[in-house]
Amino acid sequence: MRLGRTSRATPAPAALLCRWDLDKTYLRSDFDTLRQLWRTARERGEDKVEVPGVPELMKGLRAAADRRGRQLLTYFISASPPQIGRAIRDKLALDGVPYDGIVFKDQLWHLARGKFRRLREHVGFKLTELLRGRLAAPPGAHELLFGDDWESDALTYSLYSDAVAGTLPVERLGELLRRIGADSVVVPEILALAARVAAGPAVDRIFINLARRTPPAAFQLFGTRVVPTFNYFQTALVLAADGHLEAEHLAAVARALVERSGYSPRRLENSLGDLVRRGLLSAEAAEALARPLRAATLLPPPPRRGWLRRVLARLGHRRPFRRRSRRPTSASALDYDAILNRLRPDGVAREEARPA
């Protein structure tokens, strides 16, 4: 009897877990005052406005994962009150955005009980939900985290990433949470959850939407894992270079910015050049990503040789031309003492910004 060769099945890629803040990351939300909070709670789904390009990016992530046979799970963690849950779900349905779960912070509960300080303390709430979600995630899942610069998402996500990776001991995490002023009621639960998560690198990228135009340099202490972007075209470019999006999805995001935010092909090209200037994209990756966009007239026509240098010069780039992109590293925990020394009480760096 002749035995045939045993075929080895290609193992399925690790699941990809995408966690999104909602306000100012997906939606243009304002609730810094009690009046704004009340107005937000009364809005309908059709009243809410998304940040341009984010629905197209989310749908592209799901489509690219499906084509590769990769499980992708999308969750929202929102500091908005649960009373707006129906409106949020209606808005996501209107945008055609697939997601797997959403959790809200009961702001009105805190308000009714006079716990005003907890209205603006989001680190403890988000860290608790991130850790709970990690324990429920498929084993070995990789993560992409999406937030903004309005609160303290870069700090919260970094604490979470290092806790999951095992580079931030539970005792040290407790010290940092007390220094930050996290809600003392939830700190014991956070530490218990952190002690249960499996140690190992899990978070590949942390994307920060610069809604308040904080300068990218303000995030240098957070390392290369944190990627500050001025628009979702920049976010999509980095994701495409990492292999999470395909050319058609990148074009859909670019088209959304042209149609809904008044971006011109030249401005999109400047956004591309800004990523190269900051070392987030290599020159080779920028060239490859630009070609189909030029063919679709979303970027200016193919220029003569040296177009990237001219774009960088237009953006004020004077340092030696760098061709390699920065990849995220997670060898050790960040210097959180230095980070906290630079942050304002709301977790945002003390600087102003210039857009790309």
N, C-alpha and C positions, 0 to 999 in steps of 0.2 A: 504494500500500500504506500502510495507516494503522498507525502504530507506537503501541503502548500506552505508558503511562508506566512507566518503570523504577522498581521498588519498592526502597527501601533497607531492607535487613535490619537489624533492631535489633541492635547489637553485644551480645554476651553480657557480663554484668558480670564484673569481674575476680574471679579465684578468691579464696576466703577460706581462709586457713591458720590453724588453731587449734592452738596448742601448749600442752600441759598438763604441769605437774609432776604427780606421782602421789601421793606421800606427803604427807598433811595438806592436800592440795588436792582429790584425788579420794577417797583412802582415809584413814581414821583410823589412821595408822601410828606406831609407837614403836620406834625403834632407836638411841637415844642412848647405850646401853651395849652391850657385847659380848653380854651375855645377851639383851637385846632383839633385837639383830641376828640372833642364832642362832635365837630363837623366830620372828622374822618369816620367816626363810628356810624354816622347816618348816611354816608355815601352809598350809592348803588354800584353794581359792577360796571355799568356803562359810564359812570362818572369818573372812574379811576383811570389814570394815564400811566402807561408803561414807559420805562426808559427805552429810547429807540434802539432797536437791534437786539434786545435781550430775548424776545420771543423766538426770533429766527435762530439765535444762537442755541437756545435750549432745544428747539426742535431738531437742529442740526446735530447736536450731541447725541440725541436719541437715535436718529437715523443712521449716523455713522457707527454707533455701537451695534445696532441691529444688523447691519451689513457684515460686521465682523463676528457675529455670533457672541457678542459680549453682553452680559447682563448689566443694565444701567438703571440705577435707582435715583430718583430725584425727590428731595425733601426740602420744604421751606421751614425756617425757624423765624417767627415774626414777633417783634415787640409790640405789635398792634393788639388791641383787645379782641377776645374771641367773638364779641358781639358783631364784628364785621366779617366773620367767617363766610357767611353766605355770599356777601358782595365780592370777597376775594375769589371764592370758587367760581362765581359767575364770570368774573373778569378773566380768570385762567381759561375757562371754557370758551369765552369769546375770542381769546387769542389762540386757541387751539393748542395750548401748552400741556404736554403730558407730565404728570407728576404722581408720586406715590404716597405722599403724606404731607401734612402741614400741622404745625403746632403754634399756638398763640400765647402771649403773655396777658394775663387778666389784669390789665391796667385799671379798669373801672372798679374792680374789686379792691385794689389798693387805694384808689381814690375815695371810695365810699367809707373806708376805714381810717382815713386820714394818714395813710402811710405814704406821704408825698415823696420821701427820699427814694423809695423803691420804684417810683415811676421812671426814673432816669438811670437806675442801676441795672444794667443789662448783662454784665459779665457773668454773674452767678447764674442767671436764668439760662443764657445761651450755652454756657459750659455744661450745665446739667443736662440739657437736651442733646447736646452733641455726644456726650458720653453714653447716655441712654441709647441713642441711635447706633453708636458703634457696637455696643453689646448685642444689638439686634441685627447687625449687618452680616452678610455672608462672610465666612472666615477668609482672611487674606484679601479682603476688598481694598482697592486703592480709592483715594478720595481727592476730589476737587472741591474747594471751598470758595464761596463767592460772598463778598460783603462790600462795605463802603467805608468812607472816611468820616462819616458824620458822628459815629459813636466810637466804639473801641474794637471793631471787628478784627483788625490786624493783631491786636493784643490777645483777644479772646481765642481766635483761631490758632495763634502760635502757641499759647499755653496748652490748648487741646492737642495740637500736633505733637508737641514734645512730651506730653503726658502719655499719649498713645505709643509713641516711639520708645518710651522707657528712658529717655534722657533727662526727664524732669521728675525727680523723686516726689512721692506723695507729700513728704514732710515739707519739702521746698515749695511745692504748689500751695500748701496751706499757708505758709508764710507770705507768699505773694498775694494770695487772695485777701488776707487780712490787711496787707498794706494797700491794696487797691480799694478796699472798702466794700468788698462783695457782701451781699446779704448774708448775715451770720446764720440765718435760719437754714440756708441751703448749703453752706460750706461743708458740714459733716457728710451730707449725701454726695457732694462732688468728690470728696476725698475717698469715700467708700467705693464709688463708681470707678475712679481712677485706679484704685488698687486692683480692680477686677479685669481691666482691659488687657488684652494680650500685648506684650511689648514687641515693637517692631515698626519700621517705617511704614506709614500708611498714607499720609497726606503728601501728594505730589506737588500741588500748587495751591496758593492762596491768592485769589484775585480781589483787588480792592478797587471798586469804582470810585473815582475821585470826584464825588458829587459836590464837595465844597472846595474843589480845586487845590487841595493840599499839594505842595510840591513833592514829586517822587523822591527827592533826596531825603525827605523827612522819614522815609521808611527804610533807610539803609541799615539801621541797627537790627531790623527784622530778618536780614539775610536774603538770600536769593530765592527762597521759597515763596516770599511775598512779592506779588507782581502788581504794582499800581498802574492803572490804565485810565486815560482820559475819556475813553469811549469804548463801546463794545466791539468796534472794529479792531481796536488794538487787542482786546481780550481774545477775539476770534483768531487773530493772526498767531498769537502765542499758542493757542490750543491747536491750530492747524499744524504749526511747526512741530508740536509734540505728538501729532498723529491722532488727535481726537476729533478733528473736523476735516471734511473734504472740500475741494475747491468750490463746489456748488453751494455749500453751506456758508463758506466765507463770502461768496458773492452775494448771497441773500442778506447777510448782515450789512455789508457795504451798501447795498441798494436801499435798505431800510433807513440808513443815515442820510443818504442822498434825498430820499423822498419825504422823510418826516422831520429831519433836522437841518435841512438846507446845506448839507455838506457838498462841496464840489469835488471833482476828481483830484484837483490839486491839494485840497485840504486832506483828503484821504491819504494821498501820497506823503504829505507831511507827517501824518500819524504813523505811517509805516517807517519813515525815516527816523522818527523820534525813538522808536523801539530799538533800531540799530544803534543810534547814538547812545542810548542807555545800556547797551549790551544785552538786551533781552532777545534780540534776533541776530543771527549771523548775517553777513552780507549775502552769502550763498542762499540762505533760506529766504531772505527778502526778495532776491531776484526770482527764485522759483515761485513764490507765492504771488508775485506781482504779475507774472506772465498771463495767466488766465483772466485776471482782473482787467488788464489792459485790453485783452481781446474782447471783453464784455463792455468796454468803454467806461468802466468804473474808476480807472486810473487814467492819467494822461497818456497819449499815444507813446509807443516805444521810443525812448529818447536815444540820443547818441551815447556812445560808451562814456561811462563815468557819471551817469545820472544820479547815482546814490551819493556820490561825493558832493554834487551840487545841492542836493536836498539837505544834506547834513550841514553844508555851509550856510544855507538859507535859515536853518534852525539854530545857527550860532555855535556849531560844533567846532572846537578848535584843538581838541586833543588828538593824538595819533589815531588814525583810522583802525578800528578794531573789527576783525572779521569773525570772531567766534562769539557765540551767544553764551550767556550765563545759565548754567543748569542748576536746579535746586540741590542743595546739600543738606544733610541732616545728621552730621557726625556727632554733634553735641548740642546741648540746650543753649538758647540764646542768653545774652547778658541782660537779664530782666531788670537788674538794678539800674543799669545805664538807660534802658528803655523807659522805665518809670520816672527817672529823673528828668527826661526830656518831654514827657507828656503833660498836657494840661489835665485838670481834674476829670474832664469828660473823655479822656483817652485819646485825644487828637493832638498831633504835633503842633508846636507853636510856630507855624510858618505860613506864608501866603504862597500862592501858586501862579504859574502861567500855563495856559492850555496848550494842547498839541493840535 
